[in-house]
Amino acid sequence: MKNLILASNSPRRKELFSLFGWPFEVVPADIDEARQPGEPPKDYVRRLACEKAEAVADWKMGLVIAADTIVADGDELLGKPADETEARQMLTQLRDRTHQVYTGIAIIDTDTGQSFSEVIQTDVLMRDYSDAEIEAYIATGDPMDKAGAYAIQHPGFHPVMSLAGCYASVMGLPICRITVGLQQFGLMPPEDLFDRCQKLLGYDCPVLLQVLDEV
């Protein structure tokens, strides 16, 4: 098997990618993540994923897997909050409304130059949490390294009411779509991969059957 390289230092992405059961190396990518003027969210997140993969592929040999996730409220992107005030603003803005989470994925084989990229959209409806819940969540420190100032999987806050799409994508790595991409490079997933994913997430995936038809 080729040397697998995950171009991310995200604990959530590492946990999700480990579901494949393959050994892999973690090599974070250092790129300029500034959004270009007028760049649509989907184009932006795909470009960042591709640039992360390319940056690592420039000096590491193997199969490089990269991802980038953004939270979008319309055309407004909500990145990681700079401080507690900004986290509070984001959580208040998203409360009791639907927003979009986009995850771009990119894979590059450094031996052949073959590449794959895709963008996954998930529509996320936040619940009508209280101001007191926002303050308690901010006090945990968890929002500060999360796009949109929240983690869908946080056991205490539980900010999401429902979603249409991939739960793992909101966490940062859509296992189903990564599987589709990896198969183009000859890598077959373990037979129980999707059971592992749903067990880890505690989530009955609504897009699983659709993706299984492709793999």
Disulfide bonds with the S-S distance in Angstrom:
none
